[in-house]
Amino acid sequence: MKSILVTGGAGFIGSNLVERLLQNGNRVVAVDNLVLGRRMFIEDFIDNNNFEFHEMDVLDEKFSELMKREYFDEVYHLAANSDIREGSKDLTRDLNLTFMTTFEVMRNLKNSNTKKIFFASTSAIYGNMGDEKIHENAAPLRPISFYGAAKLASEAYISAFSHMHELEVCMLRFPNVIGPNLNHTVIFDFINKLKEDESKLLILGDGNQTKPFMHVVDLLDAIDISMENVSGFDVFNVAGSGTTSVNNIAKIVCEEMNIKDVEFEYTGGKIGWKGDVPIYNFNTLKIRSLGWQNTLNSTEAVRLATKQNIGSTRNP
Protein backbone atom coordinates (compact mmCIF):
# COMPACT_ATOMS: atom_id res chain seq x y z
CA MET A 1 0.00 0.00 0.00
CA LYS A 2 1.42 3.35 -1.05
CA SER A 3 1.03 6.48 1.06
CA ILE A 4 0.03 9.38 -1.20
CA LEU A 5 -0.44 13.10 -0.61
CA VAL A 6 -2.89 15.06 -2.77
CA THR A 7 -2.86 18.84 -2.57
CA GLY A 8 -6.13 20.42 -3.68
CA GLY A 9 -7.75 17.12 -2.73
CA ALA A 10 -11.23 18.56 -2.17
CA GLY A 11 -11.40 20.28 -5.54
CA PHE A 12 -13.11 19.03 -8.69
CA ILE A 13 -10.23 17.01 -10.15
CA GLY A 14 -8.65 16.42 -6.74
CA SER A 15 -11.73 14.76 -5.24
CA ASN A 16 -12.11 12.51 -8.26
CA LEU A 17 -8.41 11.62 -8.06
CA VAL A 18 -8.69 10.82 -4.35
CA GLU A 19 -11.53 8.42 -5.10
CA ARG A 20 -9.47 6.67 -7.81
CA LEU A 21 -6.38 6.38 -5.58
CA LEU A 22 -8.45 4.88 -2.75
CA GLN A 23 -10.07 2.42 -5.16
CA ASN A 24 -6.56 1.36 -6.18
CA GLY A 25 -5.78 0.39 -2.58
CA ASN A 26 -3.67 3.36 -1.48
CA ARG A 27 -3.59 5.36 1.72
CA VAL A 28 -4.46 8.96 0.75
CA VAL A 29 -3.90 12.17 2.68
CA ALA A 30 -5.64 15.17 1.12
CA VAL A 31 -5.09 18.82 1.94
CA ASP A 32 -7.21 21.71 0.73
CA ASN A 33 -7.87 25.27 1.94
CA LEU A 34 -11.46 25.03 0.58
CA VAL A 35 -11.17 28.25 -1.42
CA LEU A 36 -12.33 26.35 -4.51
CA GLY A 37 -12.61 22.87 -3.02
CA ARG A 38 -15.69 21.69 -1.16
CA ARG A 39 -15.83 19.41 1.86
CA MET A 40 -18.97 17.83 0.38
CA PHE A 41 -16.90 16.55 -2.56
CA ILE A 42 -14.97 14.23 -0.22
CA GLU A 43 -17.70 13.40 2.28
CA ASP A 44 -18.06 9.87 0.89
CA PHE A 45 -14.46 9.08 1.89
CA ILE A 46 -14.33 10.61 5.38
CA ASP A 47 -15.08 7.28 7.11
CA ASN A 48 -12.57 5.36 4.99
CA ASN A 49 -9.73 4.20 7.25
CA ASN A 50 -7.27 4.79 4.41
CA PHE A 51 -8.27 8.44 3.95
CA GLU A 52 -7.25 11.50 5.92
CA PHE A 53 -8.27 15.10 5.22
CA HIS A 54 -6.64 18.27 6.48
CA GLU A 55 -8.23 21.65 5.92
CA MET A 56 -5.13 23.74 5.50
CA ASP A 57 -3.37 26.04 3.10
CA VAL A 58 -0.20 24.75 1.45
CA LEU A 59 1.32 28.15 2.26
CA ASP A 60 0.78 27.66 6.01
CA GLU A 61 3.39 26.30 8.41
CA LYS A 62 0.97 23.46 9.23
CA PHE A 63 1.64 22.04 5.78
CA SER A 64 5.39 21.99 6.44
CA GLU A 65 4.73 20.23 9.74
CA LEU A 66 2.63 17.61 7.95
CA MET A 67 5.40 16.99 5.43
CA LYS A 68 7.97 16.64 8.22
CA ARG A 69 6.04 14.08 10.25
CA GLU A 70 4.62 11.95 7.40
CA TYR A 71 6.30 9.86 4.72
CA PHE A 72 4.69 9.87 1.28
CA ASP A 73 5.64 7.54 -1.56
CA GLU A 74 4.11 9.96 -4.05
CA VAL A 75 2.83 13.53 -4.06
CA TYR A 76 0.12 14.71 -6.46
CA HIS A 77 0.18 18.50 -6.58
CA LEU A 78 -3.15 19.88 -7.82
CA ALA A 79 -3.61 22.87 -5.51
CA ALA A 80 -3.98 25.97 -7.69
CA ASN A 81 -6.32 28.73 -8.76
CA SER A 82 -8.22 26.85 -11.44
CA ASP A 83 -10.61 29.74 -12.13
CA ILE A 84 -8.72 31.64 -14.86
CA ARG A 85 -11.32 34.39 -15.15
CA GLU A 86 -11.14 35.20 -11.43
CA GLY A 87 -7.36 35.20 -11.64
CA SER A 88 -7.49 37.93 -14.27
CA LYS A 89 -9.11 40.25 -11.73
CA ASP A 90 -6.49 39.85 -8.99
CA LEU A 91 -2.76 40.03 -9.69
CA THR A 92 -1.89 38.06 -6.54
CA ARG A 93 -4.35 35.18 -6.91
CA ASP A 94 -2.28 33.01 -9.25
CA LEU A 95 0.99 34.14 -7.72
CA ASN A 96 -0.10 32.73 -4.37
CA LEU A 97 -2.52 29.92 -5.19
CA THR A 98 -0.75 28.58 -8.28
CA PHE A 99 2.98 29.39 -8.17
CA MET A 100 3.71 29.80 -4.47
CA THR A 101 1.85 26.60 -3.61
CA THR A 102 4.16 24.81 -6.06
CA PHE A 103 7.20 26.46 -4.48
CA GLU A 104 6.09 25.34 -1.02
CA VAL A 105 5.45 21.76 -2.11
CA MET A 106 8.90 21.52 -3.70
CA ARG A 107 10.60 23.28 -0.80
CA ASN A 108 9.14 20.78 1.63
CA LEU A 109 10.06 17.86 -0.60
CA LYS A 110 13.72 18.88 -0.28
CA ASN A 111 13.98 17.37 3.19
CA SER A 112 11.68 14.41 2.61
CA ASN A 113 12.29 10.96 1.17
CA THR A 114 9.55 11.35 -1.45
CA LYS A 115 11.00 10.82 -4.91
CA LYS A 116 7.95 10.77 -7.17
CA ILE A 117 5.66 13.71 -7.90
CA PHE A 118 2.75 14.41 -10.20
CA PHE A 119 2.08 17.98 -11.32
CA ALA A 120 -1.18 19.16 -12.86
CA SER A 121 -0.26 21.60 -15.61
CA THR A 122 -2.42 23.15 -18.30
CA SER A 123 -2.91 24.04 -21.94
CA ALA A 124 -2.82 27.68 -20.80
CA ILE A 125 1.00 27.64 -20.74
CA TYR A 126 1.03 27.65 -24.57
CA GLY A 127 -0.91 30.87 -25.00
CA ASN A 128 -2.90 31.47 -28.17
CA MET A 129 -1.53 29.27 -30.97
CA GLY A 130 -4.66 29.40 -33.12
CA ASP A 131 -5.40 26.29 -35.17
CA GLU A 132 -1.90 24.83 -34.74
CA LYS A 133 -1.80 21.24 -33.45
CA ILE A 134 0.13 21.80 -30.23
CA HIS A 135 2.77 19.25 -29.22
CA GLU A 136 4.77 19.12 -25.99
CA ASN A 137 7.82 20.81 -27.54
CA ALA A 138 5.87 23.71 -29.04
CA ALA A 139 7.61 27.07 -28.84
CA PRO A 140 7.69 29.86 -28.01
CA LEU A 141 5.55 29.54 -24.89
CA ARG A 142 3.67 32.80 -24.41
CA PRO A 143 0.81 32.41 -21.92
CA ILE A 144 -1.80 35.16 -22.05
CA SER A 145 -3.34 34.61 -18.60
CA PHE A 146 -1.82 34.94 -15.14
CA TYR A 147 -2.89 31.33 -14.53
CA GLY A 148 -0.94 30.12 -17.57
CA ALA A 149 2.08 32.21 -16.56
CA ALA A 150 2.03 30.84 -13.00
CA LYS A 151 1.74 27.24 -14.26
CA LEU A 152 4.60 27.78 -16.72
CA ALA A 153 6.75 29.25 -13.94
CA SER A 154 5.83 26.25 -11.79
CA GLU A 155 6.90 23.86 -14.54
CA ALA A 156 10.26 25.59 -14.82
CA TYR A 157 10.82 25.53 -11.07
CA ILE A 158 9.89 21.84 -10.80
CA SER A 159 12.20 21.04 -13.71
CA ALA A 160 15.15 22.66 -11.96
CA PHE A 161 14.25 21.13 -8.61
CA SER A 162 13.89 17.64 -10.07
CA HIS A 163 17.37 17.95 -11.58
CA MET A 164 18.94 19.21 -8.36
CA HIS A 165 17.27 16.59 -6.15
CA GLU A 166 16.88 13.64 -8.54
CA LEU A 167 13.09 13.37 -8.48
CA GLU A 168 10.83 11.45 -10.81
CA VAL A 169 8.33 13.98 -12.14
CA CYS A 170 5.26 13.45 -14.29
CA MET A 171 3.51 16.54 -15.66
CA LEU A 172 0.22 16.40 -17.54
CA ARG A 173 -0.97 19.46 -19.43
CA PHE A 174 -4.75 19.35 -19.15
CA PRO A 175 -7.40 20.68 -21.52
CA ASN A 176 -10.83 21.73 -20.19
CA VAL A 177 -11.62 18.87 -17.80
CA ILE A 178 -15.24 18.22 -16.80
CA GLY A 179 -17.24 15.66 -14.83
CA PRO A 180 -18.92 15.29 -11.43
CA ASN A 181 -18.19 17.86 -8.70
CA LEU A 182 -17.77 20.85 -11.02
CA ASN A 183 -17.27 24.09 -9.10
CA HIS A 184 -16.76 26.38 -12.11
CA THR A 185 -16.40 26.11 -15.94
CA VAL A 186 -18.88 26.95 -18.67
CA ILE A 187 -21.17 23.98 -17.95
CA PHE A 188 -21.41 24.88 -14.27
CA ASP A 189 -22.03 28.51 -15.20
CA PHE A 190 -24.79 27.70 -17.72
CA ILE A 191 -26.61 25.30 -15.38
CA ASN A 192 -26.73 27.84 -12.58
CA LYS A 193 -27.76 30.71 -14.85
CA LEU A 194 -30.65 28.66 -16.26
CA LYS A 195 -31.76 27.63 -12.78
CA GLU A 196 -32.19 31.31 -12.03
CA ASP A 197 -33.87 32.24 -15.33
CA GLU A 198 -34.97 29.72 -17.98
CA SER A 199 -35.96 32.39 -20.47
CA LYS A 200 -32.47 33.64 -21.35
CA LEU A 201 -28.83 32.62 -21.17
CA LEU A 202 -25.93 35.06 -21.21
CA ILE A 203 -22.95 33.68 -23.14
CA LEU A 204 -19.55 35.31 -22.80
CA GLY A 205 -17.97 36.26 -26.12
CA ASP A 206 -19.66 35.24 -29.38
CA GLY A 207 -20.11 31.56 -28.46
CA ASN A 208 -17.76 30.37 -31.20
CA GLN A 209 -14.91 29.64 -28.80
CA THR A 210 -14.05 26.01 -29.58
CA LYS A 211 -11.91 23.80 -27.34
CA PRO A 212 -11.31 20.14 -26.43
CA PHE A 213 -13.31 19.05 -23.40
CA MET A 214 -12.24 15.92 -21.55
CA HIS A 215 -14.11 13.84 -18.98
CA VAL A 216 -12.30 13.41 -15.68
CA VAL A 217 -12.54 9.59 -15.90
CA ASP A 218 -10.40 9.67 -19.05
CA LEU A 219 -8.01 12.08 -17.33
CA LEU A 220 -7.63 9.74 -14.35
CA ASP A 221 -6.77 6.89 -16.72
CA ALA A 222 -4.11 9.14 -18.27
CA ILE A 223 -2.70 10.00 -14.84
CA ASP A 224 -2.53 6.30 -13.94
CA ILE A 225 -0.68 5.23 -17.07
CA SER A 226 1.70 8.20 -17.14
CA MET A 227 2.68 7.71 -13.49
CA GLU A 228 3.28 4.02 -14.12
CA ASN A 229 5.63 4.82 -17.01
CA VAL A 230 7.40 7.97 -15.86
CA SER A 231 11.16 7.89 -15.70
CA GLY A 232 13.05 10.99 -14.70
CA PHE A 233 11.23 14.14 -15.84
CA ASP A 234 8.44 13.82 -18.38
CA VAL A 235 5.65 16.00 -19.78
CA PHE A 236 2.51 14.89 -21.60
CA ASN A 237 -0.32 16.69 -23.36
CA VAL A 238 -3.59 14.97 -22.62
CA ALA A 239 -6.97 15.47 -24.29
CA GLY A 240 -9.78 13.39 -25.70
CA SER A 241 -10.82 13.59 -29.33
CA GLY A 242 -12.60 16.44 -31.04
CA THR A 243 -13.61 19.88 -29.83
CA THR A 244 -16.85 21.56 -28.79
CA SER A 245 -18.00 25.15 -29.21
CA VAL A 246 -19.52 27.19 -26.40
CA ASN A 247 -22.70 27.56 -28.48
CA ASN A 248 -22.97 23.78 -28.73
CA ILE A 249 -22.47 23.45 -24.97
CA ALA A 250 -25.30 25.92 -24.39
CA LYS A 251 -27.60 23.84 -26.61
CA ILE A 252 -26.64 20.60 -24.83
CA VAL A 253 -27.25 22.10 -21.39
CA CYS A 254 -30.68 23.36 -22.49
CA GLU A 255 -31.54 19.94 -23.95
CA GLU A 256 -30.49 18.07 -20.81
CA MET A 257 -32.39 20.49 -18.58
CA ASN A 258 -35.40 20.14 -20.88
CA ILE A 259 -35.58 23.90 -21.35
CA LYS A 260 -36.94 25.23 -24.64
CA ASP A 261 -37.33 28.67 -26.20
CA VAL A 262 -34.25 30.06 -24.48
CA GLU A 263 -32.93 33.36 -25.80
CA PHE A 264 -29.15 33.33 -26.12
CA GLU A 265 -27.56 36.68 -25.34
CA TYR A 266 -23.91 37.45 -26.04
CA THR A 267 -21.40 39.83 -24.53
CA GLY A 268 -19.67 39.92 -27.94
CA GLY A 269 -16.12 39.54 -29.17
CA LYS A 270 -14.09 36.43 -29.91
CA ILE A 271 -13.12 35.71 -26.30
CA GLY A 272 -15.09 35.31 -23.10
CA TRP A 273 -12.69 37.33 -20.95
CA LYS A 274 -9.20 38.78 -21.03
CA GLY A 275 -6.80 35.83 -21.04
CA ASP A 276 -9.27 33.41 -22.63
CA VAL A 277 -7.87 31.29 -25.48
CA PRO A 278 -10.75 30.94 -27.99
CA ILE A 279 -9.42 27.96 -29.96
CA TYR A 280 -6.77 25.32 -29.32
CA ASN A 281 -6.04 21.73 -30.24
CA PHE A 282 -3.59 19.27 -28.68
CA ASN A 283 -1.25 16.72 -30.22
CA THR A 284 -1.58 13.73 -27.86
CA LEU A 285 0.48 11.11 -29.69
CA LYS A 286 3.02 10.92 -26.88
CA ILE A 287 0.65 9.77 -24.14
CA ARG A 288 -1.27 7.56 -26.58
CA SER A 289 2.01 5.78 -27.31
CA LEU A 290 1.83 4.48 -23.71
CA GLY A 291 -1.46 2.77 -24.52
CA TRP A 292 -3.84 5.42 -23.21
CA GLN A 293 -7.10 6.01 -25.09
CA ASN A 294 -10.03 8.25 -24.34
CA THR A 295 -13.45 6.65 -23.97
CA LEU A 296 -15.47 9.81 -24.72
CA ASN A 297 -15.01 12.47 -27.35
CA SER A 298 -15.30 16.13 -26.44
CA THR A 299 -19.04 16.53 -27.06
CA GLU A 300 -19.88 13.20 -25.39
CA ALA A 301 -17.91 14.35 -22.34
CA VAL A 302 -19.86 17.62 -22.28
CA ARG A 303 -23.20 15.84 -22.38
CA LEU A 304 -22.26 13.35 -19.64
CA ALA A 305 -20.82 16.05 -17.39
CA THR A 306 -23.98 18.11 -17.87
CA LYS A 307 -26.12 15.16 -16.76
CA GLN A 308 -23.85 14.60 -13.75
CA ASN A 309 -24.19 18.19 -12.55
CA ILE A 310 -27.83 19.03 -13.24
CA GLY A 311 -29.77 18.92 -10.01
CA SER A 312 -26.66 18.07 -8.04
CA THR A 313 -26.89 19.17 -4.43
CA ARG A 314 -23.11 19.46 -4.51
CA ASN A 315 -23.09 22.62 -6.57
CA PRO A 316 -22.35 25.47 -4.14
JOFENDA-V936426 format. One record per helix or strand of 3 or more residues. SS is the DSSP state (helix for helix, strand for strand). FROM is the first residue (numbers start at 1). TO is the last residue. If there is no record, write none. Layout:
ss = <SS SS>
from = <FROM FROM>
to = <TO TO>
This chain:
ss = <strand helix strand helix strand helix strand helix helix strand helix helix strand strand helix strand strand helix strand helix strand helix helix>
from = <3 12 27 39 51 61 74 84 93 116 123 146 168 176 186 200 213 216 233 246 263 285 298>
to = <7 23 32 42 55 69 77 87 109 122 126 165 174 178 196 203 215 229 237 256 266 288 309>
